[in-house]
Amino acid sequence: MDYNKLLNIGEVFKAKYKVEVSDTADFHGNTGVRVLSTPALLRYVEQGSSTGVYDRLSDGYRPVGTYVELHHVSATPVGGIIEIVSEVSEIEGRKFTYNFKAFHQDKIIAYGVYGQTIVPLDDFLKKSNVI
């Protein structure tokens, strides 16, 4: 597989998500903080950044997260719609890096860098002693 042809530097991917109760810091144990938690935000960053690569991979290959730099700078309430905008900033073999921003009502709520590596899923799981 030629990883350099999967994505292009500067390519942008966008995805929208609705904040659910299960996404809140309160749900994850930070009692009373009923806004989007950083771990849930990271999940959305990972999903949003990966949207462009899923359909382009050969069967048996998957992206896995390998690096994150996340600045969560503003709260988002339950029911709020967030938009993840990820731009491919670097391609090095099977490693992809994205610069991302997350928005709620046109306000930046987070920004950072997300990295992933494309792996042959069966080999990855075997090395991880999952199968």
Secondary structure as the mmCIF struct_conf table of DSSP 4:
data_model
#
loop_
_struct_conf.conf_type_id
_struct_conf.id
_struct_conf.beg_label_comp_id
_struct_conf.beg_label_asym_id
_struct_conf.beg_label_seq_id
_struct_conf.end_label_comp_id
_struct_conf.end_label_asym_id
_struct_conf.end_label_seq_id
HELX_RH_3T_P HELX_RH_3T_P1 TYR A 3 LYS A 5
TURN_TY1_P TURN_TY1_P1 LEU A 6 LEU A 6
TURN_TY1_P TURN_TY1_P2 ILE A 9 GLY A 10
STRN STRN1 VAL A 12 LYS A 18
HELX_RH_3T_P HELX_RH_3T_P2 VAL A 21 ASP A 23
STRN STRN2 THR A 24 THR A 24
TURN_TY1_P TURN_TY1_P3 ALA A 25 GLY A 29
TURN_TY1_P TURN_TY1_P4 THR A 31 GLY A 32
STRN STRN3 VAL A 35 LEU A 36
HELX_RH_AL_P HELX_RH_AL_P1 THR A 38 TYR A 54
TURN_TY1_P TURN_TY1_P5 ASP A 55 ARG A 56
BEND BEND1 LEU A 57 LEU A 57
HELX_LH_PP_P HELX_LH_PP_P1 SER A 58 SER A 58
TURN_TY1_P TURN_TY1_P6 ASP A 59 GLY A 60
STRN STRN4 TYR A 61 HIS A 72
BEND BEND2 SER A 74 SER A 74
STRN STRN5 PRO A 77 PRO A 77
TURN_TY1_P TURN_TY1_P7 VAL A 78 GLY A 79
STRN STRN6 ILE A 81 GLU A 92
TURN_TY1_P TURN_TY1_P8 GLY A 93 ARG A 94
STRN STRN7 LYS A 95 HIS A 104
TURN_TY1_P TURN_TY1_P9 GLN A 105 ASP A 106
STRN STRN8 LYS A 107 PRO A 120
HELX_RH_AL_P HELX_RH_AL_P2 LEU A 121 LYS A 127
TURN_TY1_P TURN_TY1_P10 SER A 128 ASN A 129
#
